[in-house]
Amino acid sequence: MLGDFFATLAARAVDDQARFERAERERVEREERERRERIERARTDRLQKEVTAWQTAQRIREYVARLQIHLEGVDPPDRDRLAEWCAWALRRADELDPTVNISRAVGFDDARDQYWSPPRPLY
């Protein structure tokens, strides 16, 4: 009878150990899956921001090009002021554009991605 008790106790310990190991594997796998998902969301978020910056830069360039078409018909003091502003706007577009200012394109690998969380709503 005492032998049965110890045999049952040993079997339960083995079962408990197996359950613990399985739960630990599942936890590690879940955490890794969640980490990969956070990285994917961060990359997608960054990509969308980079595309938005590129589109903004393109719109600025298009706007400036339209203004420059009409510069010839503007009186000299205003033309000079507007030409200077157009030059500034084009420089700003280049600063915003990740295809021109390559430092704005973070790219695929950013160590901070694994810590990404969605933006909190402003209340």
JOCOR-V542661 format. One record per residue. N is the residue number from 0. RES is the residue in one letter. OMEGA is omega in radians with two decimals (* if undefined). BURIAL is I if it has 9 or more other ideal C-beta (glycine too) atoms within 8 Angstrom, else O. Layout:
N&RES&OMEGA&BURIAL ; N&RES&OMEGA&BURIAL
This chain:
0&M&3.10&O ; 1&L&3.10&O ; 2&G&3.10&O ; 3&D&3.14&O ; 4&F&-3.13&O ; 5&F&3.10&O ; 6&A&3.11&O ; 7&T&3.13&O ; 8&L&3.12&O ; 9&A&3.12&O ; 10&A&3.11&O ; 11&R&3.12&O ; 12&A&3.10&O ; 13&V&3.11&O ; 14&D&3.13&O ; 15&D&3.13&O ; 16&Q&3.13&O ; 17&A&3.10&O ; 18&R&3.12&O ; 19&F&-3.14&O ; 20&E&3.11&O ; 21&R&3.13&O ; 22&A&3.13&O ; 23&E&3.08&O ; 24&R&3.14&O ; 25&E&3.11&O ; 26&R&-3.14&O ; 27&V&3.12&O ; 28&E&3.13&O ; 29&R&3.14&O ; 30&E&3.12&O ; 31&E&3.10&O ; 32&R&3.12&O ; 33&E&3.10&O ; 34&R&3.12&I ; 35&R&3.11&O ; 36&E&3.09&O ; 37&R&3.12&I ; 38&I&-3.14&I ; 39&E&3.12&O ; 40&R&3.13&I ; 41&A&3.13&I ; 42&R&3.12&I ; 43&T&3.12&O ; 44&D&3.14&I ; 45&R&3.11&I ; 46&L&3.13&O ; 47&Q&3.11&O ; 48&K&3.12&O ; 49&E&3.10&I ; 50&V&3.10&O ; 51&T&3.12&O ; 52&A&3.11&I ; 53&W&3.13&I ; 54&Q&3.10&O ; 55&T&3.12&I ; 56&A&3.12&I ; 57&Q&3.13&I ; 58&R&3.09&O ; 59&I&-3.13&I ; 60&R&3.12&I ; 61&E&3.13&O ; 62&Y&-3.14&I ; 63&V&3.12&I ; 64&A&3.10&O ; 65&R&3.11&O ; 66&L&-3.09&I ; 67&Q&3.09&I ; 68&I&-3.05&O ; 69&H&-3.10&O ; 70&L&-3.10&I ; 71&E&-3.09&O ; 72&G&-3.09&O ; 73&V&3.11&I ; 74&D&-3.03&O ; 75&P&-3.09&O ; 76&P&3.12&O ; 77&D&3.13&O ; 78&R&-3.14&I ; 79&D&3.12&O ; 80&R&-3.13&O ; 81&L&3.10&I ; 82&A&3.11&I ; 83&E&3.12&O ; 84&W&3.12&O ; 85&C&3.12&I ; 86&A&3.10&O ; 87&W&-3.11&O ; 88&A&3.12&I ; 89&L&3.07&I ; 90&R&3.13&O ; 91&R&3.10&I ; 92&A&3.12&I ; 93&D&3.10&I ; 94&E&-3.11&O ; 95&L&-2.98&I ; 96&D&-3.13&I ; 97&P&3.08&I ; 98&T&3.08&O ; 99&V&3.10&O ; 100&N&-2.96&I ; 101&I&3.11&O ; 102&S&3.10&O ; 103&R&3.12&I ; 104&A&-3.09&O ; 105&V&3.13&O ; 106&G&-2.94&O ; 107&F&-2.99&O ; 108&D&3.03&O ; 109&D&-3.06&I ; 110&A&-3.13&O ; 111&R&-3.08&O ; 112&D&-3.06&I ; 113&Q&3.13&I ; 114&Y&-3.07&O ; 115&W&2.99&I ; 116&S&-3.09&O ; 117&P&3.12&O ; 118&P&3.12&O ; 119&R&3.11&O ; 120&P&3.10&O ; 121&L&3.13&O ; 122&Y&*&O
